[in-house]
Amino acid sequence: MHRKIARSPVEGSSHSSHLAASFTDLMASLMVVFILLFVATLSNAAKKRQTVTEQLLGALRSALSAGGMDAGGVKKDDRDPYAVVIVMPEALLFGHAEWSVTQKGQDYLKQMIPILSGIVCSANLKRQVASVVVEGHTDTTWSVITGDSEAGPDGNLELSQKRSMDVVRRSLSSLPLGPERDCFRGLLSASGRGQEELLDGVPPDSVLQRRVVFKIRTQQDSVGDLAQGLASVKSK
């Protein structure tokens, strides 16, 4: 006959504690692996987005140069590593307190916009571009542009909004009706920045501050969205 050997309560408790500790160690190891995989995936996504931004930059410069246009105003955004900006040449600068695009500016848009829309709405980049924002900027000189507005920063904000909207309107009129125009219109928006983002190293009242910038931002994937969501939750 076999005799059962009874374990003391202390032995049973020790065995349970050992299992619990092993399970905790296993979960901790799995969490570390998950975090490492997530960081690696996030890093790969950032590299991919940076590559797309570089491709966009190169495509814009090449296409504008091939079209006989100056590509010197095409560069990376100093404030956003995943955006490319096109700074309008002096032909598009506005006069004091004026918001209508000059004739030279209209001619420039008629030549430049089909090139820009052809790139951002191409099969290779269509799904990679998130937005095309036309930013209007002013200098620090205060002006009254309508009878109801007041001279000051708020007046400059209104002025910059009118400038950006006029560029958007002229840009869309530079494209024929069709799928590409619909695509570009879906990406395009206007943003008046007023005198809030002055150029460094340039006098605040300089004519160069009265500018329009096309800001093309690349698309953020779901991994980046998740990372941003986690960061926002952590900060609360």
Secondary structure by P-SEA (a helix, b strand, c coil): ccccccccaaaaaaaaaaaaaaaaaaaaaaaaaaaaaaaaaaaaaaaaaaaaaaaaaaaaaaaaaaacccccccccccccccbbbbbbccccccccccccccaaaaaaaaacaaaaaaaccccccccccccccbbbbbccccccccccccccaaaaaaaaaaaaaaaaaaaaaaccccaaaaaaaaaccccccccccccccccccccccccccbbbbbbbcaaaaaaaaaaaaaac
